[in-house]
Amino acid sequence: MRTPIFRGWWIAVVSGLGLGCSIATLVASTFGVYLGPMRAEFGWRASDAYLATALVTGVSALLAPLVGTLVDRIGARRVILWSFTAVVAILASFYFLENSLPAFYLRFVVLGAFGIGTTHVAFARVISMWFDRRRGLALGVALTGVGLGGVLWPLFCQRVIDLAGWRIAYLAQALVIGLIVLPLLAFVIRDTPQSFGLAPDGRSSAGGASVRADHPGMTLLAAVRGSRYWLLIVTFFLMGLALQSIMLHLVPLLIARGVPPMRAAFGQSLIFGALIFGRLASGFLLDRWFAPRVAIAFLVAPVIGIVMLALGMGGNAAFVAAILVGLAAGGEVDVLAYLAGRYYGLRHYSAIYGGFYGLYTFGGGFGGPLTARIAEGPGGYAPALWLNAGILIVACVLLTRLGPFPSWSAGDYFQAPKQNQRTPGASRPVSADPTA
């Protein structure tokens, strides 16, 4: 008799579909695709248009901890469904956009405010609730959706733009999400395994269908009082700044070097194709190796790729560089979600992770217009590329400063201290036994 597949894996796969249509994926993968035809119609400067990415990520960064707190209190499922409904309406509204930068900016502000629930802030909690020992791989499976969405969306949007224009492309995106993705999320996503009489990883729940309210972990207040919290904030802000800058600018950079728009969109898709592999590989490794070391290993590739672009390499070499950047972009968000759960537990997981993720995305939004401003100077993109490579090297150094996981985490087999103690703000005594 065949053993049925644990429902958590289906939730991980459908969460990946949702993340592939989240505002983080949509903005990173298609902003550069839309930018060319919109600038041609409205005559905007690139640096002015890229301010929209800073606005959407800035608003998301500010609201992510608040939305995370909401997720912790009412569950991720409702927040996810509400947010996707709002995103569909906002995308459709671009069809009516006139030549007005304030109106353009306003849409991105609203997108950041109401779309943050479509991102990792909500989905990472769902996966962390359904998985424990296999959490790294499950996060990797879910987060590959970002890569798949990043591969398909730029090609889809560029094709629709070529056939019918950018306004119809925005409408097409809204229809795909509203008619296919949103109903599937509503049907499959559930907040916890306890409602099905299961414990994380598919184990039988001796306590029946009741849902535990005392998940082990630190409170948000206790987390922000620790130096590690701020070290993680700074580290992932720098990662977001460098990695997202390259992702946002790859299409304009390639076009500036004479690459046709459709082929440049293919280059953007390569980043997200590599992102799929990066997230699966990092998820697999996170269950077996100390997570900060996994993060450092995945930052080596983009440094090489960015240096290749800074040296002016074009043609196939530029596409290889895109793949190297995608590997890190795939691994680092996976690592961030994993670290939040292992260092701080699930008690206030979404609120704590929301702060990390918000600053990661804000770094990307800040880096977009910064890179555009530098690229408008006499040196073109090269100075900005060298700056981003240096930023990633600094991030690698900061990652070496993270300590071992606390022993109440199921990740305590990675250098966790074995003595019994109590972590400030923890919901229960620390134990060396991860099942305690």
N, C-alpha and C positions, 0 to 999 in steps of 0.2 A: 504494500500500500504506500503510495507516494505521500510524503509529508508536505502539507500545504506551505506555501511561501509565507513567511512572517509578514503580516500586514504592514509593519513598519517600513519594509522595503518598497512597497507600493506607494506609501506616503512620501518616502524619500524621492522616488522617481517623479511623482506629481509635483512635489515641492520644487524639483528641478525645473519643471515646466513653468511654474509660477515665477521662479527666479529668472528664467530666460526672458520673461516679459516684464520684469520689474523696472522701475524708473532708472535704477543704476545701470542695468544692461542697455535699456533703450537710449539713454543719453550718451553713454560711452561709445556705443556701436554705431549710432546713426547721426549724431550731431554733425560730424564732419561731412556726411553724405548730403544732408539737407543744406549745409552752409553754402555750398557753391551756387545752386540755383536760387536760393533766397537772396544772396548777395547780388547776383546778376539782376534780379528783379527790383530789389530795393536800394542797391548801391551802398550797403553798409560796409564799414571797415571790419576786418576780421577780429581785431582786438575788442571792438565794441560788441560784436555778436557773441564772442566767447565770454563776456561778462555774465551771460545767462547761465553758463555752467557753474560759475562761482555762486550765483544766487540760488540755484536749485540745490547745490551741495551745502551751501551755508545754512539755508533754512532746514535742510535735512539734518545737518549736524546739531543745530540748536534743538530740534524737536525729537531727535532719536531717543535720548534718555527718557523723555516724557512718554513717547509712544511705547518704549520698552516697559515702562512702569504700567501702562495701560494693558499691555500684553500679559504681564505677570499677574494682573488682577482679574481680567475678564477672559483671558485665553487668546491664543494667537488666531484661531480660525475666524472669529468675527472681525478682528482688525484687518486681516488679509482680505476678506470679502468686501468690506467697506472701502478699503483703499483701492482695490482693483476697479470697483465701480466708478470711483472718482477719476481714476486714470483714464478710463475709456472716455468719459465726458470731456476731459481736458484735451486729450489727443484730437478728438473730433473738432474741438473749438479752433484748432490751428487752420482749419479750412477757411475760416472767416477772417484770418489775420490780415490786417492792412499794413501799409508802410509806416509802422510806428514801433520804434524800439521800446518805449515804455510798455506797450501792449504785449510785445514779445517777452520782455522781462517778467511781466505780471504772470503770464502763463507758466513760466518756469518756477516762479515763487510758489504759486498754487500747486504745481506739480510736486515740488519738494515738501510742501506742508501736508498734502493729503495722500501722497504716494509713498511715504516712508514705510507704511505698513506692507508694501509689496516687496520689501527688501529682506536682507538677511536678519534684520532686527526681529522680525516675527518668525521667519522660517527656521532660523537656527535654533530657536527655542523648541519648536515642534520636533526637530530631529534630536535634540539633546534630551527631550523627555522620552522619546521612543527608544533611544539607544544609549548604552553605557560603555561596555567593553569594546563594542564595535563602532563607537561614535565617530572616530576619525574616518573610517571608510564610508559610513552613512552620510556624513557631511560632504565627503568628496563626491559621492553619487549625486546628492542634491545640488551641490554647487556646480557640477558639470553643466547644469541647465543654463548657467550664465554663459558658458562657452558656446553651447549649442545655439542659444539665442543670438549671441554675438556673431556667429558664423552666418546665420540665416537672415537676420534682420537687415544688415547693410546691403546684401545682395537683393533681397526682396524689395526694399525701399528704392534702391537705385533702379531696379527694373521698372517699378511702377512710375517713378519719376520720369524715366525715359519714355514711357508710353503715354502717361496722362498728366504729369506734373507733380510737384511736391505737395500741393494741397490734397490731391486724391490719395497720395501715399500716406498722409497722416490719417485720412479717413479709413484707408485699408487696414492700417495698424489697429485702429480702434475697433473695427469689425472683427478682426481675428481674435483679439483679446476678449471682447465682449461676448461673442457667440461660441467660442470654443474653449478658451482657457478658463474663464470665470465659472461656467457651469461645471467643468471637471474638478476644479478646486473645491467647489461647494459639495460635490458628491463624495470626494475621497478624503480630504483633510480632516483630521480629528486631533484634538489637543493632547490627549494622553492615552497610553495603552491600558490604563486601569479600567477605562470604560468598557473594555472588551475582556476583562478578567485576566489581563496579562501584566507582567512587569517588563521593564526595559529589556531589549534584545530578544523578546518572545518567550521569556520564562513564565511559568505559571504564577499567577498572583495568589498567594495564600490568603491574602486579605480580601478576596472577592473583588467586586467592581468598584469599591470605594476609591476615591482619589486622594492620595496623600497631600496634605497641605504643608507638611514640615520638611520640605526638600532640604537636604543639607547644603550649607553654603554660607557665605558672608552677606551681610546687609550692604546696601549701596553706600551708606554712611561710613561703615567700617572700611569698605574698599577704597573710597576716595581719600581716606586718612593715611593710606599706605603709600610709600614711595614707588612701589612696583606699578601701581595703577597709573601714575603720571609718566613713568618710564615707558609703559606700553602706549600711552596716549601719544607721546612725542615720536616714538619709533614708527608707529603705523601712520601717523600724520605725514611723516617724511616719505614713507613708502607710497602712500596714496598720491602725494604730490608728484613724485617722479614717474611712477608707473602710469597713472591716469593721464598725465600730461602727454606721454608718448602715444597712448591709445587714442586720445582725443585729436592729436595732431598728425597722425600717420597719413591720413588721406590728403589733407592739404600739403603736407611735406612732399609726398610722392608726386602729386600733381604739379607742384612747383618745380620738380626735377624732370618734368616732361612725361610722366606716366599718365595714360588715358584714365578718365574717371572710373570706368567700370573695372579696370585692372587695379586701380588704387583701392576700390571697394573690396576687391578680392584680397588685397594685402591686409585690409582691416579684418576680413574674415579669418585670415590665417592666424592673427593674434588670438582670436577666440577659439579657433580650432586647437591651437596649442594649449589654451587655457583649459580645455576639456581634459587633455592628458595630464596637465599640471595638477588639477584638482583631484583626479583619481589617484595619481601617484602620491601626492602629498597626503591624501586621506589614508592610503595604505600604509605609508611610512609613519604617520602620527600614532597609529596603534602599536608601533614597534620601536620607535626611537624618540628621544627627548625632543619635544616640539620646537623649542628655539633653535636647535641645531638643524632641524629640517628646514626652518625658515631661512637660515643663513645659506644653506646649500642651494635653495631655490632663488636666492638673490644674485648668485654668481652669473647666471645666464643673462639676465637683462642688462647687467653692467657691460658684458661683452657685446650684446646687441646694440645698446645705445652708443657705445664707442664706434661700432661699425658705421652707424648712421652719421655720427659726428665727423668721421673721416671722409664722408661723402660717397660711401659705397652705394651704388644703385643697382638696377636690374634685379637679378635673382638674389644677390647678396642682401638687398634691402628686405626682401621677403624672408630670408633666413633670420635677419635681425628682428623682424616682426614676430617670428615664431619664438625666439629667445625671450622677448619681452612677455609674450603670452604665457610662457611656462611659469614665470614668477607671478604674474597677475592671477594665474590659476591657483598657485599654491598659497599665496600670502593671506587671502581672505579666509581660506580654509583653516589655516593656522590660527588666525585671529579668533575665529569662532570657537576653535578647540581650546585655545589658551584661556578664554573667558570662563569656560565651563570648568576646566581643571584647576585654575588658580582660585576661582571665586564660587564655584558650585552653582546650583540651580535655584537657590532661594530667591535672589533678585537678578537672575541671569540676564533677562532682556534689558533691564534698566542699565546694568553694568556694561553689557555688550553694546547696547545702543550708543553709549558714550564713545567706546572704541571705534565702532563702525562709523559713527557720525564724523569723528575727526579724520578717519581714513578717507571718507568720501569728500569732506571739505578740503583736505589736502589736494585731492584731484581737481576739485573745482577751482581752487586757488591757483594751482599749477597751470591750468588751461589758459586763462588770460595772461598769466605771467610769461608763459612760453610764447604766446602770440605777440606780446609787447616786445620781448627780446628779439623775436624773429623778424620784426619790422625794422630792426636796426641794420647797420651795414654788414654785420657778420652773418645775417640770415639765421637759420636754425642751429648752426654749429655751436655758438656759445651756450644756448639753452640746453642742448644735448649734453655738453660737457658738465654743466651744472647739475643736471639730473643724475648723471653717472656718479658724481661726487656725493650727492645726497644719499644714494643707495649704499654707498660704502660706509657712510656715517651710520645708517640704519643697521648695517651688519655689526658694527662695533657695539651699538646699544643693545642688540639682542644678546650679546655675550654677558650682559650684566643681569639677566633674569635668573632668579634662583630656582630651586627645585619645587615641585608641586607639593602642596600641603597633603598630609597623609590621609585626610578624610576623602580625598579625591580618589576615584577608581583608577586614576593614572599614577598611583603612588609607587608603582613598580618602576618608575623612572626617577630614581634618585630622591625619593621622598624621605624625609626624616622619619625614623621608626619609633621614637619615643612618644608616649602619650602626653598630650598637651591640649590646651584650648586656644583656638585661633580667635582673636578679637572679632566679635560680630558674627561668629559662626552659630548656626542654629542648634548644634549639638556638639558634644565633646569630640575632639579629634581622636582618631584611632588609626593604628597602622593597618587594620583590617579593612580593605576597601568595601567589604560587604556589610560592615557594621552600621 
